[in-house]
Amino acid sequence: MSTTALRPVHAASPRTPRRLPRRGRPVVVDVLAGAAGLGLGITIALGIGAQSWQSVSSPAGLLTAVGRMAGLLSGYAMIVTVALSARIGPLERAIGQDRLIRWHRRLGPWGLYLLLAHVILIVLGYAGVAQTGVLAQLWQLVLTYQGMLGAAVGTLLLLMAGISSYRRARRRMRYETWWAVHLYTYLALLLAFQHQVQNGASFAGHPLATLWWTALWVALLAAVVGWRVALPVARSLRHRIRVVEVVRESPDVVSVVLEGRRLDRLPVAGGQFFQWRFLTRGEWWQAHPFSLSHVPHEHRMRITVKDLGDSSRDLAALPAGTPVFIEGPYGRFTADAATGHRVLLVGAGVGATPLRSLLQDLDEHADVAVLLRGSDEASLVLRDEIAEEVERRGGRMWEALGARTRITISGESLRRAMPDIADRDVFVCGPDAFTATVATACRAAGVPDARIHHESFAF
Ligand SMILES: Cc1cc2nc3c(=O)[nH]c(=O)nc-3n(C[C@H](O)[C@H](O)[C@H](O)COP(=O)(O)OP(=O)(O)OC[C@H]3O[C@@H](n4cnc5c(N)ncnc54)[C@H](O)[C@@H]3O)c2cc1C
């Protein structure tokens, strides 16, 4: 394992205090959840306020009214869905990107189901009133109503994004293809907006309601542009990060050492990750998440990457001087998540990377224990560095080596190795199945859920 090239970034702890990200504040979650609930209430009230008893007294009128409500609720669900994935800083720190993306995935399909219900019910309702065929009515709506053509195109784009996110379809698709299709949802939402305020019964002729709805969409647009575009551009321009060199750690793992201006001012904590965009001819258009394996020290930092596909493989050939665009940092897998001063860090394979940088940010007096899991010694990523740091801190380190069938991590085995495990915060990173097994074992050993922290390498 070669580490000589990394010497400049290997000091045990930085000499100048680094800028750290703000702590995640649970109150942010309560405030935003309250605001989302209030927004839902206002949306439903707007939907109800646009109806009269007379308009719902016939079956066709009732279909139209329910269709309108479904349209409003679909729009609102989409606002919340997009906000969940907008990388809003305080939300990311309080909840974590993995959980936000999980919620985004759960809510996303409901926006689409409501949209489909909206289209079907409105067409049936209008056809019922006009006594025409359903297809003729659909055609007429699309061609004659202002903004409807854009809404129809938007609906098709949203359906495409929904179908491509369906688990089975997504598994067959390259990540980048799925991502590109997903990007069209922004265009789809913009196209659909015009139709909402022009044709929506709750908005046409109601300036206050229109103002409220427009303000919601403008705020969403500002959040997406601010957090997903402006902040990353500003940070990338400010820090001007470049590849210094690529160091081979093992046959399928490389470390990329990065250099930049004033990295001590980059608000990142050990254990966090960025979306990295390496600006070479073949790679500039795709960003990948990688955790820091070394926190910024003076003007350098580092990531360590396992060859798991074409892009991670290509990193081995990155030329020195390659400019890098960063988005982030993200993640709650950080030292300040610990509730006490005793910690256990558990990593499998390349899952050891965030543990390495997290170790650097732990309090000097923390009681540290580390468990590394791999099929053999060579598969323990950054093992020597981690061992060196654990030794310096007077901590303990275990290695669980061997085939899965031979090694069992259970509550009993954890308690035997570490009798005080129930008093520790446990940080786990590795394949999802491994993380789940360790979390179950920790619970069985008496570690409360709030003290089990994990980072998933799969969104
Ligand atoms: C929060 C987080 C932190 C990570 N940190 C590290 C790390 O420190 N070291 C490391 O080696 N790996 C890390 N990974 C995993 C790494 O991002 C993927 O292995 C890498 O993106 C694979 O890309 P590829 O084109 O080489 O492989 P592909 O063959 O395209 O994909 C391999 C797998 O990675 C997933 N993947 C591909 N691109 C992305 C993306 N942009 N976002 C999320 N998943 C993607 C695919 O769905 C597939 O499951 C991390 C992942 C996440 C989510």
The ligand as an ORCA input file, in Angstrom:
! r2SCAN-3c Opt
* xyz 0 1
  C     -23.069      8.853     -0.159
  C     -22.156      7.975     -0.986
  C     -20.807      7.960     -0.719
  C     -19.954      7.125     -1.462
  N     -18.609      7.115     -1.166
  C     -17.799      6.276     -1.843
  C     -16.391      6.229     -1.553
  O     -15.880      6.946     -0.693
  N     -15.628      5.353     -2.245
  C     -16.156      4.527     -3.219
  O     -15.428      3.755     -3.822
  N     -17.491      4.579     -3.527
  C     -18.298      5.420     -2.881
  N     -19.636      5.466     -3.208
  C     -20.129      4.611     -4.302
  C     -19.834      5.280     -5.640
  O     -20.501      6.522     -5.761
  C     -20.271      4.403     -6.817
  O     -19.563      3.201     -6.717
  C     -19.914      5.065     -8.113
  O     -20.734      6.192     -8.331
  C     -20.076      4.057     -9.226
  O     -20.077      4.716    -10.479
  P     -19.547      3.930    -11.786
  O     -19.945      4.734    -12.992
  O     -18.131      3.584    -11.633
  O     -20.340      2.575    -11.743
  P     -21.699      2.155    -12.405
  O     -21.488      0.820    -13.040
  O     -22.304      3.250    -13.208
  O     -22.577      1.953    -11.096
  C     -22.210      1.046    -10.053
  C     -23.185      1.303     -8.903
  O     -23.066      2.660     -8.415
  C     -24.326      3.354     -8.516
  N     -24.051      4.735     -8.984
  C     -23.474      5.089    -10.152
  N     -23.403      6.431    -10.252
  C     -23.969      6.920     -9.101
  C     -24.218      8.228     -8.611
  N     -23.888      9.311     -9.304
  N     -24.865      8.358     -7.419
  C     -25.219      7.279     -6.696
  N     -24.995      6.003     -7.106
  C     -24.388      5.822     -8.291
  C     -25.134      2.587     -9.569
  O     -26.539      2.729     -9.352
  C     -24.679      1.147     -9.337
  O     -25.358      0.568     -8.254
  C     -20.478      6.301     -2.497
  C     -21.845      6.358     -2.783
  C     -22.676      7.179     -2.044
  C     -24.149      7.213     -2.371
*
